[in-house]
Every structure is written in C-alpha cells, then in structure tokens.
C-alpha cells in the first residue's frame, strides 16, 4: 500500500511507489580473492544489511579494493516510515541579494571595500571549493566574490598554515576569513577548523574577523561548537556567501551602521555588537 500523501507519511521508492526499496554502499575489511573468500565476503555484507533492517537484501555489486577490502552495493527493502511532519527545516536567516545590492550595502555601510581572506588550511590541497566562491568565474552560473566591486579578495590557496592565515588576516585588515575544507579523513576538517577558530579567538577576541567555513561534510548547525560564525555546506553559491557577509558586516536598519574598520566583526544589534562567544 502506498503511503504517499497520507498524513505526510512516506516510504522509500525503488521499483514501485512505497515499496521501501533502498540502495546503499559500504566497504568491509574482508578480502575478495578466491571463490570461497568471495562467498564469505558477500555473506558478511548480507549479514550487515540484515542487521540494518534490510529484508530481503541482495548484493548487486562487489569489487575487491586491494588485497584486504571489498566494496559492496546492496539493494533491499526497509519497513521504516518517514513522517514528513516531524522533519525540521532550518530557514536561511538572510535574503540572497543581487550583486548590485551587495555592492551598494557595502559602500553605504562601510564606506570602503569589504576585505575577504580565503584559504584551504592544514594539508587540504583541494581548492575547487574556495575557488568556486572566490574566483570571478564562480560556480553554478554565479560569479565569485572577485566579481563584486566593493569586495577585495585575497585567495591564499591550499595547504595554508593557521599561523600564516592569521598573519595575513592582520596584514590585510580582513573583515572576514573564508576557509574551505574538503579532506575529512579522521575528521581532519573539524580539528583544523577548531585550531583555526582558537587561533583567531586567542589573538583578537571579539574584534576578530568574521569566521566562515565550508565543505561538503560539515554540519551547518555545528558553527557554535566549532567556534566559527557560519558554516556553509554542499551546493553553496557565491551569492549566498556574499549576501551573508553583508547581512552581518553591513546590516541595514536601526543599529546597522556597518563596519568599524579592519579586523572588526560587527554584529547585529540583538547580538550585542561585541562579537559572540563561540
């Protein structure tokens, strides 16, 4: 029986609506060598699938990954039902503005260019993310922050040490620091972000630049725990980042007089104006 549209209750869709069919992939530390080893490997994969609630389940793909590991794709059925009414959606707290409006707000509120320093820190050498936001060529049809006349961008590239990032932020009188992290092995993106945040908090306190991080494996709700002001996840566009920067650094309305000149992180009136503790 299909549950689609029944009080917001749904099941996964595979072959027919509401059949509960799902597909998942994983790797097990078991060899995929001779016939006996392959049978044991697939049996282990099916055992795991059964413990995860897939019944029935079948291995639709298995491939050895070196001598000691096997990658699997498993297809099966789950009995779980999703209640759409219980799904919590976090709304974006700022509007996405056109480039002309972003430039106007910066010029009106700051009376100078907004300075952004960006980098990939630690051993992360993947610059696709930071370049997509900063470079004029941009991403998803949107031009990057270099396109904005009232934003001055300093792109430090990849594998930048935290101390070097802090020093460059000082030298450039940065209003905001953007950090991209793609490498996530052993939660490297989390430890790197905490190290970066701690360095800026220790060096500048509430007068630090705005700290913004992004990457496909970040949880956007974890900004406070990581000590930063904002986290952007997968699919973020340059326009979203630019709009957030002016939302915080060049606000409009009562109390929105803009920046206080280099190394400052102005906050909205309700945040006290002195920088929040993260």
N, C-alpha and C positions, 0 to 999 in steps of 0.2 A: 504494500500500500504506500502510495506517495504521501509524504508529509509536507510537501512544499506548499506554503501558503496557509497551513493550519496553525494558527496562533503563533506564527513565526518559528515553527519547528521544522528543521531540515536535516536530511542525511546526505552524506557524500553521494556524488553522481559518478557512475562508471559507464555501464552499458545502458542502463535504463534509469529514469528518474527515481531517486530514493532507494537505490539498491545497496547503498552503503559501501560500494567498491572503492578501494584506495590503492595507491601505489607508493611504495617507499623504497629508499635505497640506503644501504649501510655497508660497512666493511667489518669483517671479523678477522681476528688474528689466527686463521686456520689456513693450511696450505691447500692449493687446488692443483695437485700433481697428478698422480695416477688415478685409475678408476675408483679405487677404494677411498682415496683421500677426497675425491670429488663428491662421492656419495655422502661421506661423513660431513663435509663442508655444507652441502645443501641441507642435510638433516639438521645441522646446527642452526642454519638460517630459518628453517621452518619452525624449529623449537622456539626461537626468539620471537618470530611472528605470532605464534600461538599465545605466548606469554603477554604480547602486546594487545591481544584481543582480536586478532585476525582469524576468522573461522568461516569458511575454509581459506587456506592460503596456498599459493604456489610460487615457486621460484621461476621467474620468467627470464632472468639473465644472471649469469655468474661468470666472473673472469678473475683469473689469478693476478694479484698485484705483487710481483716479486715472488720469492720462494715461500713466504710465510703468511701471506694475507690473501683474502678473497673478497672481491666487491660483488654485492648482490643487488638485484632489483626484485622485489617481492610484490605480488598482486594478491589482494584478498578482500574480504568483506568484514566490516565492523558493524556492531549493533548500536553504537552510540548515536544519540540525537543531539543536535545543536539547537539551543534556544536563542534565537536572534534577539529577543527582548532583553537578554541578560548580557549582551555584548556592550562594552563600554568604549565609546569613541571619544578621543581627546581632540577637541576642535583647535585649529590654529588660532593663536591669540592675537594675530595681526593680519591685516589685509595684504595681498600681494599687489604691489604698486607698479605702474609702468615706469620705465627708465626716466622719463621726463619728470615725473612726480618725485622720484627718489632724488634726482639732482636738485630739484627746487627745494626740497625739505632740508637737504644738507646745506645748501647755500644760505637758506634763510636762518636755520638754527645755529649753524657753526660759524658761518662767515669765512670758511676755509674748506680745503679738501679734507675728506674723511680718510684717514690713513689705515690701511689694512695690511698686515704682515701674515703671509701664509707659508706653510711648510708641511712636509711629512717628517715626523720625528722618529728617533730611535733607528732601528735597522730597516725600517719600511722604505722600500725603493719604488713603490707604486704611486706614480704621480698623476695617473689618469683622473682620479677624483678631484684633487686640488686644482689641477689644470682646467678641468671642466668648469669649475666655479670661478677661477681667477682669470684665465686666459680670455682674450677677446673673442676667440672662436666659440667659446661657451659649450653648451650642451643642450640637447633636445630642442634645437631651434632657437635657443635663447643665448644672447651674447653674454660673456663673462664680465666680472666686475671691472676689468680694464676698459671696457666699453663706456662705463659711466664717467662723465666728465668731472664730476665732483668727488670721485674716489681715486685715491692714489694707492696703487697695489705694489707690494714688494713680495715677489714669489721666490722663496729661498730654495725651492726644490725638495729633493729627497734626502733621507738619512741625515737629518739635521739634529745636532745635539741640543738638549734642552737649554744648557747654558748659553749656547750660541743664539738660540731663538730669543731668549730673554734679553741678551745684549743687543740684538738687532732691534727688538721692540723699543728698547731705551733709545737707541740711536735714531730711530725713525719717528719717535714720539707717536707710537702706534695707538690708535683708538680701539682697534680690535685685532685679535690674533686668531687666525683660522688654521686648524690642524686637521689633516686627513690621515686616517689610519685604516689600512686595508688588511694588513697581516694580523691574524687573530690567534695563531698557534699559542697555546698555553696562556690565553687571554693577554697577549702582549699589548693589544690596543688599550686594555683597561689599565694595566700597570704604567704604560707610557703616558696615558692621559693624567693619571693621578700624580705622577712625577712632575709633569709639566705644570699642572694646576698648583701643586705645592710650591714650586719654584716661584711662580708669579705671586702667590699669596704671601710667601715669606719676603719677597723683595719689595712688594708695593702695597700690600694690604688692600683696602678698599679703593685705592687710587690706581689700581692695576688696569690694563686694557680689558676690554670685553673678551672673554674666552669662549670660543666656539669650536666644537669638534664635529667631525662627520665621518661616516663609513657605513658599509652595508651590514655590519654585525653589531652596531651599537643599539642599545635600548634608549629611545628618545626620552623616556621618563627617568633615566638614571643621572641626569645632569647634576643634581644636587649631591648625590653620593660620590660622583667623580670630581666634584669641586669646580665645575665649569658652569657657564651661564646658559649654554644652549647646546643640544645635540641634534644633528640632522642625520636622518637615516637614508636608506636607498631611495633613489628616484628624486632626490632634491635638485632643484634647478637654481641657477644663478639669481633669478628674480626673487625667489623665496629668501635667499641669503641676504640680498641687498635690502629687501623690504624689512627683514628682521633687524638689520643693523640700524636703519633709520627709525624703526619703531622704538628701539631702546636708546640710541645715541642722539637722535634728532626728533624727539617727540613733539607733537602739536598739542595745542590746548593749554589750559592753566598749568603753570609749572613746567611747561615744555620749552624751556629757553635754549635747549640744545647742549652742546658740549662745553666743557670748561677748559679745553686746550691741552692736548697732548697727554698721554698716559692716564687720562681720566676715564672712568667708566660710569657716565651719568645714568641714573636710574629713574624710572617713572616716579611720580610723586608718592604713590602709595607704597613704594619700596624704600622710602626714607631718604633717597638721594645720596646715601653714603656708601653704596655698594652693599650687596647682600653677602652674608656669610655662607659659604658653600661647603 
